[in-house]
Every structure is written in structure tokens, then in C-alpha cells.
Amino acid sequence: MSISLNPNALVTLAVAKMHLDVNPNSTSEDDRLSFFINAASERVASWCDRIFQQDTYTEIHSGRRQNFLLPNQYPVTAISEIRINNSRDWTDPNSLIDSTKYVIADFNGTIQYDGIFPTGYNNIRVIYTAGYATFPSDLQLACLWFVEWYYRHRTRGDMGRTTMGKGDENVGILAEAPKMILQILQDYQRCEFNNTESPVRNA
């Protein structure tokens, strides 16, 4: 059996081995660690409700008579085009918005338009590039802590328990995701308010 890292993996196998003090020259734990890295990366993305690796996206949005647009993925690094058409005819040359009429704003999470996006259902199409070319260090650390949590739990035999008795003592067991991981991920979790004049979105 050979498990490869998924494209959305937030850390490399080498970094996970370094973090867990696993011999970098040994391959005995490679499949296990690759599986945990994939699981941790997917859990981080799911909890934050976003995709972190850089890619190009085509999205359809509904106009709300506002001068900004919040793409589903961010940070936005480039905008290929924006089209507005109530009939959703994206081949109509008149639907194309002049690239001088919009900018990337608000910590690269918002597209600011010089005009007003007209009210309509799925009447805006945007093609853009978003995501991190290099993942932030604290985001990678959160993923590594998840990997470590999975890795340590596999041999404990106390999955789901919250305490472990030893003589007259009860010792607490961390049965859920460590709080320090979630504290980091709060800064990356999708948080947006579409109906405000000044949209709020995490980094």
C-alpha cells in the first residue's frame, strides 16, 4: 500500500517527520503519516470553509446593488475578468467589465467595483486566482498539531474517553481537537457579512 499526499496537503512528509522526531531516512511510517497529513489538511479546510492552495476559479454571483464582491476563495491575487449579464450570456461582449473599473481590496478578500453590481440572480461571473503560493507558518503548525494528535491517539486505546483512572487518581484525556489548534484556525475561518457596506472577512 502506498499513500500519496493530496494536492491540498498543508505540510510535507519531511516536515511532519521533523515535527514528530521520526527518522527522516526511514520509510516505515510514510504511509501512516501521509494519511494523517491528508486527513488533517482536509479537516482544516473543512473547518475554515475554504481552499488554501492557489488556484484559478470561475464563480457565479448574484448582484445586490453593492459596489463590492466577495469571492468564495481568498486571498485574491489576480482577476482575469468580470462579466455582468442578467441573461447569463457570458459570450456577450457587452457583459465584460473594463479591468480599470475594479480592484482587489480589503486584505485581498474583496473585489471593489467603481460602479454598482446590479440586482439579479446569478448575473455576475468572475474568473480569478486566489490562495496561498506558500502557506502561512501558523496554518502549517495547526495542521502539524492535528497530525500529531492523530499520530499519538492511534496507540492509546482510549478514543472517546475523557478521563483515565490510575489508582485513586483520574487523569484528564484530550478526547477532542486541542483548543490551541482551533484558536489558530479562527483567524482563517470564513467570516463574511454580505449585507454590510464594509464587508468583514478574516485573513
KADADA-V917583 format. One record per backbone hydrogen bond with DSSP energy under -1.0 kcal/mol. NH is the residue of the N-H (numbers start at 1). CO is the residue of the C=O. Records with the same first field share a line. If there is no record, write none. Layout:
# KADADA-V917583
NH: CO / CO
This chain:
# KADADA-V917583
9: 6
16: 12
17: 13
18: 14
19: 15
20: 16
22: 17
26: 23
30: 27
33: 29
34: 30
35: 31
36: 32
37: 33
38: 34
39: 35
40: 36
41: 37
42: 38
43: 39
44: 40
45: 41
46: 42
47: 43
48: 44
49: 45
50: 45
54: 132
55: 130
57: 128
59: 126
61: 124
65: 117
69: 111
76: 108
77: 129
78: 129
80: 127
81: 127
83: 125
84: 95
85: 123
88: 85
90: 88
92: 89
95: 92
97: 82
101: 98
103: 112
105: 110
109: 106
110: 105
111: 69
112: 103
113: 67
114: 101
117: 66
120: 63
124: 61
125: 83
126: 59
127: 81
128: 57
129: 78
130: 55
131: 75
132: 52
140: 136
141: 137
142: 138
143: 139
144: 140
145: 141
146: 142
147: 143
148: 144
149: 145
150: 146
151: 147
152: 148
153: 149
154: 150
156: 153
161: 158
164: 171
166: 169
169: 166
171: 164
173: 162
175: 173
181: 178
182: 178
183: 179
184: 180
185: 181
186: 182
187: 184
188: 185
190: 48
196: 193
